[in-house]
Amino acid sequence: MKVLLLKDPKDKDSGEDPYIKELGLYGFEATSIPVLSFEFISLESLFEKLSHPECYGGLVFTSPRALEAIKICLKENSKNEAWSKSLKPRWNTKPAYVVGKATASLVEEIGLTPQGEKSGNAEKLAEYICSREKPNSSALLFPCGALKREVLPTVLREKGIPLESLTVYQTTQHADLQESLSSYFSQQGIPASIVFFSPSGVKFCLQHIQKLSGDFITHIKFAAIGPTTAEALEAAGIPVSCTAESPTAQDLAAGIQKALRLQNC
């Protein structure tokens, strides 16, 4: 059975995509289509803030793209040297809060130690941060996207925990999205399941998928990587057959297997 993953196929520079690999273990033939493009902004401001760890109580990351922004900064030799020699050790005395495993692994790549990776979503991460931070302490630095949800900032604000947000990327539709979807449906037909990885993916893809699927859309099991994406699908009138228990390849594959097995009972 075929599974369409609405995500960039290149999670890592090398090795097989973990989602395709894990679904393959269940006998699914998975294909990824890139949905989003990201434009990085305010990188000078970002590095300026990273250059002053003494002003902050720690870091918060809810997206791999925020780490990509930092990695772009560190490609410049002088900044990389400053990071390695001075800034990284000083930031390592402070927490680097992350929402999940993908973000955690990127935090480790820049030499920091992630905390809270089992949270899985912004709500749980906010609870985790509140259990560890004191009100009115130094602000946490939060590099984020222009479309960030307000859940985490709102919870922290209500608890008196200062958070300084900085928008470091903007999300747009991938230039080849419509063509890629049309090509997939014409060559591979209607997939057994389609997985959405973000509310932005729902916004940019759903109309095309409805058009390409026609009456067969009722045969597709729709899956979401987490509750926020599931809410976006349901708000658009799409029944969600599977929401991954945590945003990992293993939990997603197990959830899809269960949803499709129930369908075939």
N, C-alpha and C positions, 0 to 999 in steps of 0.2 A: 504493500500500500504506500501511496505517495503522501509526503508531508511537505508543505510549502512554509518556509521560515522567512518572515518578513524582517530581515536583518542583514547587515553587512556580513558577507561570508568570511571576512578576514578578521577574526577575533585576535589572532596572533600572527606575527610575521612568519612563523614557521609551524609546521605540524598541521594535522587535520583539525577542522573546526570541531570543537567539543560537542556541539549540539547534533551535527551530522553524524559524528562518530557514535554518540550514545543512542540516537534513534536507530542507527544501523544495527546495533546490538539486539534491538527488538524486531529486526527484520523490516524496518521502514526505509524507504528510499527518500531521503530528505534533500531538498534544494533550497539554497538561500538566495534571496533577491535583495540587494541594497535599496533601502527606502529613503534614508535621510542623508543629507549633506550638512556639514558643519563648517561654519565660518568662525574662526577664532579672532577675538577682539580684546582690546584693553590689556595686551600682554605686558606692556611696559609698566602699567599700573600694578599688574599682578606681581611682577618680580620685585617692584619697589616695596610692596607689602611683605612679600616673602623675605626681603632683606632686613626686616625688623621683627624678628621673632619675639623680642622683648616686649612688643606692644600687644601681643596676643596670648590667649590661654591655650590655644591649640588650633587644629584644622578640622574642617568638616567636608567630606566628599560624598555626594549622592549620585555621581555620574562618572563613568570612565573618561568622558570628554574633558572634565575639569583637570584630570591628571595629564591628558594629552596636551592641554594648554601649558602646563608646567614643563612637560618634556620638550615642547617647542622652545620655550624660554632657555632651557638648559643646553640646547644645541649650540648656543653661542659660547665660545670657549671661555671668555672672561666670566660669564655667569655660571658656567659649569664648575669652574675652578672655585669661585666664591661659595657655591653650594657645597661642594665636596669638602672644602677645607674648614669652613666656618658655619654656614647656615644649617646644613644637614644635622651636625651634632647638636646644635642648639634647639632645632625643632624636635629632635628625638627625645628631649627632656619633657616634651608636651604631648598630649594625645593627638592622634590622627584618626578621627572617627569616620567610619565608612559604612555604606549601606549593604554591601554584599561582597561575594567572593571576587567577582571581576574587578571591582574597584579596589579591593584589598590587594590583589596581585599587582596592580599598577602602582599602588602606594609603596609596596615592597621594592618595585623596580627603581624608584627614585631614592631608595635607601631609608624609608621610614617604616615604623611598625604600626600596622593598622589595628584598630579596636572597634568592636561592634559589628563585625562582618556577618554575624548570624542574624542580624536584625531583619534583613530582607526587604524592608520598605521604610519610607520616611517616618511613618508614625511610630514604628517600633524603635527606630534609631533615635528619634526625639526622646522617647521614654528612657532609653539607655543613657543618653547624654545627661538628661535631668537627674538620673540616679547617681551620676558621678561628678557633676559640676555644681558649684555653689552659686547662689544668686549674687549678682553684682560683682562677679569676678572679672578678670580681663576677657575681652570679647574673643569669640571663636571666629576665625577667618573662614568664610564659606565661598570658594570659587564655584560658580554655578552657571546654568544656561538661562537664556532670556525667557524660556517657557517653564521655569521651575515652578513647582507647586508651592503653596504657602503653608502647607501643613507643618513642616519642621520649624520654619521661622515663627509661626504663630504659637506653637506649643512652648518653644523656648522663651519667647517674649512673655507669655503668661506666667512662666516660672521665674522670671526676672534674670534669665541667663542671656547676656549680651551676645549678639551674632552680627557680624559685619559681612554682608553679602557683596560679592563683586561679580558682575556678569562677564564671563570670559568666552562665551560662544553663543552663536545663534543657530537655530535649526531651520533648515529649508528642505523642500522635497528634492530627492535625487533626480538629476537631469534625465536619467534613462528609465525612471520607474515605470511609466506607462508602457513604453516599448518592451521592457523586460517582462512585465506581467502578461501582455498580449502574446509574447513569444512563448512563455511558459504554458499558458492555457492552450495555445494552438498546437504545441508540440507534445505536451504531456497530458493534456486533458484536465478533468476536474480532480483535484487532490482529495484524499480522504479527510485531511485535516489542514487547516491554515492557522499558523501561530503568529500572533501580534506581540511585539516587544515594547511598545510604548503607545501612549495616547496619540502622539504625533503620527505614528504609523497608521492608526485607525483613521485619523483625519485625512491623510494623504492617499491611502490605499482602498478604503472600503467601497467607495463609489465605483472605482474601476473593477473591483472584484465582483460586485453585484451585477455589473453590466456583462462581464465575461462569463459569469456562471449561469445567468438567466434563471430558469426554473430549477436548475440543479443545485442552487445554493442551499436548499433545505437538506441536501445529502451531506454537506460539509460539516465536520465537527470543528468548531472554532475554539481555539485555545489562547490563553493569555499568560504571559510570563509572571504576572503579579496582579494584585487586587486593583491597582490604579488603572491598569490597561483593561482589565475585565470590566470595570465600571464604565470606561469609555465605550466599549463594545455594546454593553447593555443599554447605555444611554442612546446609542445609535439604533437600537432595536434588534441587535444581534444576540441570540442566545449563546451563552458561553458554556461549552461542554467540559472544559478543563481549565483550571487555574493552578499553575505550579505552586506547590507548598512553599518552596523557596526558589529564588531566581537562579537555579542551577540546571545544567543540562540533564543531570540524573533525575531530578524531580519532574522536570518538564516531560522527559521521555516516559517516565513511569505513569504520569497523569494521562498522557495521550494514549498509551497502551491500554490503560483502564477504560478510558472513554470509548475507544474503538472496539474493545472486547465486549463491553456492555451492549454496544450497537449490534454486534454480530451474534449475541446470545439467542 
